[in-house]
Amino acid sequence: MNEKTVAFIRLAIPLYAFLNATLLAMGYDPLPFESEKVDAFVTGAIGVIGLIAAWWKNNNVTPEAQKMQRSLDDKKSYNRLNKL
């Protein structure tokens, strides 16, 4: 996957969790689960995992950032190979 696709997925997950939580607060049941507790837990888990992933991971979206990340990866690879 390219960086833009991964960044979009990381954005879509917390947005979906937020939308789902909003619908639950309004009395709708967007996910097909039998119990409200299970639904609330899944929504919360998706939100927490999505937000942690979005916060933790460096999203190199622009071409310049992608170029610099490749350069950094090349330098790290070169350093690992030369230590042997």
Secondary structure per residue as TSV (DSSP state, phi and psi in degrees):
chain	resnum	aa	ss	phi	psi
A	1	M	-	360.0	145.8
A	2	N	-	-86.4	169.9
A	3	E	H	-63.2	-37.7
A	4	K	H	-66.0	-39.0
A	5	T	H	-65.3	-44.7
A	6	V	H	-63.5	-43.0
A	7	A	H	-63.6	-39.1
A	8	F	H	-64.5	-41.6
A	9	I	H	-63.2	-41.5
A	10	R	H	-66.4	-27.0
A	11	L	H	-81.7	-38.4
A	12	A	H	-66.6	-35.8
A	13	I	H	-63.0	-52.0
A	14	P	H	-67.8	-30.9
A	15	L	H	-66.1	-40.6
A	16	Y	H	-63.4	-43.1
A	17	A	H	-63.0	-40.2
A	18	F	H	-64.8	-44.1
A	19	L	H	-62.0	-43.5
A	20	N	H	-63.5	-43.2
A	21	A	H	-64.6	-38.5
A	22	T	H	-64.0	-45.0
A	23	L	H	-63.7	-38.5
A	24	L	H	-63.4	-40.1
A	25	A	H	-65.3	-28.2
A	26	M	T	-87.7	-1.6
A	27	G	T	99.2	3.9
A	28	Y	-	-92.5	156.6
A	29	D	-	-119.9	85.3
A	30	P	-	-73.0	-27.6
A	31	L	S	-97.0	139.7
A	32	P	-	-81.7	62.1
A	33	F	-	-108.6	155.9
A	34	E	S	-80.2	-35.3
A	35	S	-	-109.1	140.8
A	36	E	H	-66.1	-33.3
A	37	K	H	-66.1	-42.1
A	38	V	H	-63.9	-41.8
A	39	D	H	-62.7	-45.1
A	40	A	H	-65.5	-39.3
A	41	F	H	-64.2	-46.1
A	42	V	H	-63.1	-43.2
A	43	T	H	-62.1	-45.0
A	44	G	H	-63.7	-42.3
A	45	A	H	-64.3	-43.0
A	46	I	H	-61.7	-43.9
A	47	G	H	-63.3	-46.3
A	48	V	H	-65.4	-46.3
A	49	I	H	-63.9	-43.1
A	50	G	H	-63.7	-42.8
A	51	L	H	-68.4	-38.7
A	52	I	H	-65.0	-43.4
A	53	A	H	-63.6	-42.1
A	54	A	H	-66.4	-36.1
A	55	W	H	-74.5	-40.5
A	56	W	H	-78.5	-42.7
A	57	K	S	-83.7	136.8
A	58	N	-	-81.0	117.2
A	59	N	-	-95.9	107.0
A	60	N	-	-90.9	89.7
A	61	V	-	-91.3	-42.1
A	62	T	S	-76.2	154.0
A	63	P	H	-59.5	-35.6
A	64	E	H	-64.6	-42.9
A	65	A	H	-65.8	-38.5
A	66	Q	H	-65.3	-40.4
A	67	K	H	-62.9	-44.2
A	68	M	H	-67.0	-35.7
A	69	Q	H	-65.3	-41.7
A	70	R	H	-62.1	-41.2
A	71	S	H	-62.0	-44.1
A	72	L	H	-64.0	-43.1
A	73	D	H	-61.9	-40.3
A	74	D	H	-62.7	-42.4
A	75	K	H	-64.4	-41.7
A	76	K	H	-64.3	-42.1
A	77	S	H	-63.5	-43.2
A	78	Y	H	-62.2	-43.3
A	79	N	H	-64.6	-39.4
A	80	R	H	-64.1	-41.1
A	81	L	H	-69.9	-33.2
A	82	N	H	-82.2	-12.0
A	83	K	T	-77.7	-18.6
A	84	L	-	-75.0	360.0
